[in-house]
Amino acid sequence: MRALFDGVRLAVRAIARNPLRASLTVLGILIGVAAVIIVTGLGTGVRAGIAGQIQSLGSNFVIIFPQSSQASGKKGSQGSGVRLSEDDGRAILRESTSVAAIAPVLRSAGQIVSGDRNWNTNIIGTTLPYFTVRDWKLARGAMWDEHDETVKSKVVILGSSVVKNLFGTEDPVGQTVRIGRYPYRVLGVLVSKGEAPFGGDQDDCVLMPIGGFRTRVTRTPPGFAGVLMASATSPDTTERAVTQMDAILRQRHRIDEDREPDFEIHSQKEFAEMQSQVFGLLTGLLIGVAAVSLVVGGIGVMNIMLVNVAERTREIGIRMAIGARGGDIRTQFLVEAVALALLGGLAGSLIGVVVVGGAAKVMGWSFPLDPMPFIVSIGVSGGIGIGFGFFPARRAAQLDPIEALRHE
């Protein structure tokens, strides 16, 4: 223990004697550790943020797109095959045991006008189950009812971004807006959902009954559904719901099992798995780069320690002449190497925390810092100090005292 304490004292003295050299020595380790902390911190925060965006799509969300299917099996443009219909949605709800709700959705871009203000937004025609599928509540106001859908009432529900741009802080409920040539009464305002997982503002929308959409916004054949949005009965039944939907639609569209269907089904779980794969690959790549930086830093520590041994050969000879053993010399230089590595690890951790905290403020997301990366990074730094400092320490311990004393 005495040799260890002496080694620590001498290591601190040597580092303090050459602060610039020590700083440059630990730079590689500092960069590597900082990269690990930043990657894990930002990765965790971004992953949680995107997971929240995926969850905002709806409750056990499943979406069905129309897709062309030619005899050769080659796919054409989306929606150019057999159309999806409201009857398809009713058949799925009736025959599937794993689908809780389903809604047809038609979408178009258009101008909405209120007084002297106007805003270009997404206009969506749908039915009441859409709010269940998307798990979308009202911040204020009321929903339309089945009677409004039947008689194609001129009523709308606004997303929060539309309200902000058209009305500011004024309450829009009960007021009249105009879309095209027609006036619409505002029934309610939706709770904000924020950004969609793949970009775009989910709150920049106007919802209306699908019959009114077909009649006044974009004319389509009766019963036509651009896409079908559904909700499984639970997260555990989502895959079964997708299988049942596929079977029902194949039967209705007369498509054999060995042929490409004229529709595509995607679930919330697929989006989450895709996100997880992408972040896994990126995190692995960045941690690999950080590992290379740590190895380079370790080589720098070893080189500087070899230079230290060469510069302090006479000092080593004097210590051996007055009774220091080889183990004492080895401990001295090994402790110095570990101290340099740990210094780099601590500085890298501090820089990583500062960068992650700054990113959290700029992006407005929560980036929780897991203590495990800190523990691992400090442990790896100490391991690098031992691994790359052992050879110079052993070389110092094996010097011949007489030759060392003669060294100039």
C-alpha positions in Angstrom: 0.0 0.0 0.0 2.9 2.3 0.7 4.2 1.8 -2.8 0.8 2.5 -4.2 0.4 5.8 -2.2 3.9 6.8 -3.3 3.1 6.0 -6.9 -0.1 8.2 -6.7 1.9 11.0 -5.1 4.6 10.8 -7.8 2.0 10.5 -10.6 0.2 13.6 -9.5 3.5 15.5 -9.3 4.6 14.4 -12.8 1.2 15.4 -14.3 1.3 18.8 -12.6 4.8 19.3 -13.8 3.8 18.9 -17.5 0.1 20.0 -17.7 0.2 20.7 -21.5 1.7 17.2 -22.2 -0.9 15.6 -19.9 -3.8 17.4 -21.6 -2.7 16.3 -25.1 -2.1 12.8 -23.8 -5.7 12.4 -22.5 -7.3 14.1 -25.5 -8.1 10.8 -27.4 -9.6 9.2 -24.3 -11.5 12.4 -23.5 -13.1 12.4 -27.0 -13.9 8.7 -26.9 -15.6 8.9 -23.5 -17.5 12.2 -24.4 -18.7 10.5 -27.6 -20.1 7.5 -25.6 -21.9 9.7 -23.1 -23.3 11.9 -25.9 -24.4 9.0 -28.1 -26.1 7.2 -25.2 -27.7 10.3 -23.8 -29.0 11.7 -27.0 -29.9 8.3 -28.4 -32.1 7.6 -25.3 -33.8 10.9 -25.5 -34.4 10.9 -29.2 -35.7 7.3 -29.1 -38.1 8.2 -26.3 -39.3 11.2 -28.2 -39.9 9.3 -31.4 -41.6 6.5 -29.5 -43.9 9.1 -28.1 -44.6 10.4 -31.6 -45.4 6.8 -32.8 -47.7 6.3 -29.9 -49.5 9.5 -30.8 -50.6 7.9 -34.1 -53.3 6.2 -32.2 -54.3 3.3 -30.0 -52.9 0.0 -31.4 -52.9 1.8 -34.8 -53.1 -0.1 -38.1 -53.4 1.6 -41.5 -54.4 0.1 -44.9 -53.2 1.7 -48.1 -54.5 0.9 -51.6 -51.7 -0.5 -53.9 -51.8 -1.6 -57.5 -51.0 -5.2 -58.3 -50.3 -6.3 -61.9 -50.1 -9.7 -63.4 -46.4 -9.7 -63.4 -46.4 -8.9 -59.7 -44.7 -5.5 -60.3 -46.4 -2.8 -58.3 -47.5 0.5 -59.8 -48.3 3.8 -58.1 -50.1 3.8 -54.8 -53.9 3.8 -55.1 -53.9 2.8 -58.8 -55.3 -0.7 -58.1 -58.7 -1.8 -56.9 -60.0 0.9 -54.5 -60.5 0.5 -50.8 -64.1 1.2 -49.8 -66.2 1.9 -46.7 -67.8 -1.5 -47.3 -64.3 -3.1 -46.9 -64.0 -1.3 -43.5 -67.5 -2.5 -42.4 -66.6 -6.1 -43.4 -63.4 -6.0 -41.5 -65.1 -4.7 -38.4 -67.9 -7.3 -38.7 -65.7 -10.3 -39.4 -62.5 -9.6 -37.5 -62.3 -10.5 -33.8 -59.3 -8.4 -33.2 -60.3 -5.0 -34.6 -62.0 -2.6 -32.2 -62.7 0.3 -34.6 -62.1 1.3 -38.2 -62.5 4.5 -40.2 -62.2 5.5 -43.9 -60.1 8.6 -44.5 -60.0 11.0 -47.4 -57.5 13.8 -47.4 -56.9 16.9 -49.5 -54.9 20.2 -49.1 -56.9 23.4 -49.1 -57.4 26.9 -47.9 -59.5 27.6 -44.8 -60.6 31.2 -44.3 -61.8 33.1 -41.2 -62.4 36.8 -41.6 -59.4 38.4 -43.1 -57.1 35.5 -42.3 -56.5 32.3 -44.3 -54.4 29.2 -43.8 -53.4 26.3 -46.1 -54.0 23.1 -44.3 -54.8 19.4 -44.5 -58.6 18.8 -44.9 -59.6 15.3 -43.7 -63.0 13.6 -44.4 -63.7 10.7 -42.1 -66.2 9.1 -39.7 -66.6 9.2 -35.9 -64.5 6.0 -35.3 -61.5 8.0 -36.5 -61.3 9.7 -33.2 -61.2 6.3 -31.4 -58.6 4.9 -33.8 -56.3 7.9 -33.4 -57.1 8.2 -29.7 -57.7 11.9 -30.3 -59.7 13.9 -27.8 -61.2 17.3 -27.9 -59.6 20.2 -26.0 -62.9 22.0 -26.1 -66.2 21.9 -28.0 -68.1 18.8 -29.2 -67.9 16.1 -31.8 -70.3 15.9 -34.7 -72.8 13.0 -34.5 -74.2 10.3 -36.8 -76.9 12.6 -38.0 -74.3 15.1 -39.2 -72.7 12.3 -41.2 -76.0 11.2 -42.7 -77.1 14.7 -43.8 -73.6 15.9 -44.7 -73.7 18.8 -42.3 -71.3 21.7 -42.9 -69.4 21.3 -39.6 -65.7 21.0 -38.9 -63.3 20.2 -36.0 -60.0 22.1 -36.1 -56.5 21.1 -35.1 -54.6 23.3 -32.7 -52.2 24.6 -35.3 -55.0 25.8 -37.5 -56.6 27.5 -34.5 -53.4 29.3 -33.7 -52.9 30.6 -37.2 -56.5 31.6 -37.8 -57.8 32.7 -34.5 -54.8 33.3 -32.3 -56.0 33.3 -28.6 -59.7 33.7 -29.6 -62.0 30.7 -29.1 -63.1 29.4 -32.5 -65.9 27.1 -31.2 -69.3 28.3 -32.6 -67.6 30.5 -35.2 -67.8 30.1 -39.0 -65.0 29.4 -41.4 -65.0 29.0 -45.1 -63.5 26.2 -47.2 -63.9 26.8 -50.9 -67.4 28.4 -51.5 -68.9 26.9 -48.4 -69.2 28.1 -44.8 -68.7 25.6 -42.0 -69.5 25.9 -38.3 -66.6 25.1 -35.9 -67.8 22.4 -33.4 -64.5 21.8 -31.5 -60.8 21.9 -31.2 -58.5 18.9 -31.0 -56.0 18.2 -28.3 -52.5 18.8 -29.6 -50.5 15.8 -30.8 -47.4 17.5 -32.1 -45.0 16.3 -34.8 -45.7 13.0 -36.7 -43.0 10.3 -36.5 -41.9 10.8 -40.1 -42.3 14.6 -40.2 -45.2 16.9 -40.5 -47.5 18.6 -38.0 -50.3 16.4 -36.9 -52.2 19.4 -35.5 -52.3 21.2 -38.9 -55.6 19.7 -40.0 -59.3 20.3 -40.4 -61.7 17.3 -39.9 -65.2 17.0 -41.3 -67.8 14.2 -42.0 -66.7 12.2 -45.0 -70.0 12.7 -46.8 -69.6 16.5 -46.8 -65.9 16.1 -47.9 -67.0 14.1 -51.0 -69.7 16.6 -51.8 -68.0 19.9 -51.3 -64.2 19.4 -51.1 -63.1 16.6 -53.5 -65.7 14.7 -55.4 -65.1 10.9 -55.2 -67.3 7.9 -56.0 -69.8 6.9 -53.2 -68.2 4.7 -50.6 -64.6 5.4 -51.8 -62.0 5.3 -49.0 -58.5 6.7 -49.7 -57.1 4.7 -46.8 -58.6 2.7 -43.9 -57.3 3.4 -40.4 -58.1 0.8 -37.7 -57.4 0.1 -34.1 -56.7 -3.4 -32.7 -58.4 -4.5 -29.5 -55.0 -4.5 -27.7 -51.3 -4.3 -28.4 -51.1 -8.1 -28.1 -53.7 -8.7 -30.8 -52.3 -6.2 -33.4 -50.5 -9.0 -35.4 -53.6 -11.1 -35.4 -55.7 -8.1 -36.5 -53.3 -7.6 -39.5 -53.6 -11.2 -40.5 -57.3 -11.1 -40.3 -57.5 -7.9 -42.3 -55.3 -9.4 -45.0 -57.5 -12.5 -45.3 -60.8 -10.5 -45.4 -59.5 -8.1 -48.0 -58.1 -10.8 -50.2 -61.4 -12.6 -50.1 -63.4 -9.4 -50.9 -61.0 -8.4 -53.7 -60.7 -12.0 -55.0 -56.9 -12.2 -54.7 -55.3 -15.6 -54.2 -52.6 -16.2 -51.5 -49.9 -16.6 -54.2 -50.6 -13.2 -55.7 -49.5 -9.7 -54.6 -52.4 -7.9 -52.9 -53.8 -4.6 -54.1 -53.4 -3.2 -50.6 -50.6 -2.7 -48.0 -51.1 -3.1 -44.2 -48.8 -1.4 -41.7 -49.1 -1.3 -38.0 -47.8 0.9 -35.2 -45.6 -2.0 -34.1 -43.8 -2.0 -37.5 -43.0 1.7 -37.1 -41.6 1.1 -33.7 -39.5 -1.8 -34.8 -38.2 0.2 -37.8 -37.2 3.0 -35.4 -35.5 0.6 -33.1 -33.5 -1.0 -35.9 -32.4 2.4 -37.3 -31.3 3.7 -33.8 -29.6 0.4 -33.0 -27.5 0.6 -36.2 -26.6 4.3 -35.7 -25.8 3.8 -32.0 -23.6 0.8 -32.8 -21.7 2.8 -35.5 -21.1 5.8 -33.3 -20.0 3.7 -30.3 -17.6 1.9 -32.7 -16.1 5.3 -33.7 -15.8 6.2 -30.0 -14.1 2.8 -29.3 -11.5 3.6 -32.0 -10.9 7.0 -30.4 -10.4 5.3 -27.0 -7.8 2.9 -28.5 -6.0 5.9 -30.2 -6.1 7.6 -26.8 -4.6 4.5 -25.2 -1.8 4.4 -27.7 -1.1 8.1 -27.0 -0.9 7.3 -23.3 1.6 4.5 -24.0 3.8 6.7 -26.2 3.9 9.5 -23.6 4.7 7.0 -20.9 7.6 5.6 -23.0 8.9 9.1 -23.4 8.6 9.6 -19.6 10.6 6.5 -19.0 13.3 7.7 -21.4 13.4 11.2 -19.9 13.4 9.9 -16.3 15.9 7.1 -16.7 18.4 8.7 -14.3 15.6 9.4 -11.7 14.7 5.7 -11.9 18.4 4.7 -11.4 18.6 6.9 -8.3 15.4 5.5 -6.8 16.8 1.9 -7.4 20.1 2.9 -5.9 18.5 4.0 -2.6 16.4 0.8 -2.3 13.4 1.0 -4.6 12.5 -2.4 -6.1 11.3 -3.2 -9.6 7.7 -3.5 -8.3 7.9 0.0 -6.9 9.0 1.5 -10.2 6.4 -0.5 -12.1 3.7 0.7 -9.7 4.8 4.3 -10.1 4.5 4.4 -13.8 1.4 2.2 -14.0 -0.4 4.5 -11.6 0.7 7.5 -13.6 -0.8 5.9 -16.8 -4.0 5.1 -15.0 -4.3 8.6 -13.6 -3.9 10.1 -17.1 -6.6 7.8 -18.5 -9.0 8.4 -15.6 -8.4 12.2 -16.0 -9.4 11.8 -19.6 -12.5 9.7 -18.7 -13.7 12.2 -16.1 -13.2 15.2 -18.4 -14.9 13.4 -21.2 -17.9 12.6 -19.0 -18.2 16.2 -17.9 -18.1 17.4 -21.5 -20.7 14.8 -22.5 -23.1 15.9 -19.8 -22.7 19.5 -20.9 -23.4 18.7 -24.5 -26.4 16.5 -23.7 -27.9 19.2 -21.4 -27.4 21.9 -24.1 -29.1 19.7 -26.7 -32.0 19.0 -24.3 -32.6 22.8 -23.9 -32.3 23.5 -27.7 -34.6 20.6 -28.8 -37.0 20.8 -25.9 -36.9 17.0 -25.3 -36.0 15.1 -22.2 -32.6 13.4 -22.3 -32.3 11.2 -19.2 -28.7 10.4 -18.3 -28.3 6.7 -17.3 -25.5 6.3 -14.8 -24.4 3.0 -16.4 -22.5 4.7 -19.4 -20.6 6.8 -16.9 -19.6 3.8 -14.8 -18.6 1.8 -17.9 -16.7 4.8 -19.4 -14.7 5.4 -16.3 -14.0 1.6 -16.0 -12.9 1.4 -19.6 -10.6 4.5 -19.1 -9.0 2.8 -16.1 -8.6 -0.4 -18.1 -7.0 1.5 -21.0 -4.5 3.1 -18.5 -3.6 -0.4 -17.2 -3.5 -2.0 -20.6 -1.5 0.6 -22.4 0.6 1.7 -19.4 1.8 -1.8 -18.4 4.5 -2.1 -21.1 6.2 1.3 -20.3 5.9 0.5 -16.6 7.5 -2.9 -17.1 10.2 -1.4 -19.2 11.0 1.1 -16.5 11.1 -1.6 -13.8 13.5 -3.7 -15.9 16.2 -1.0 -16.3 19.6 -1.8 -15.0 20.3 0.6 -12.1 24.0 1.1 -13.1 23.1 1.9 -16.7 20.3 4.1 -15.5 22.6 6.1 -13.3 25.0 6.6 -16.2 22.2 7.9 -18.4 22.5 11.6 -19.3 
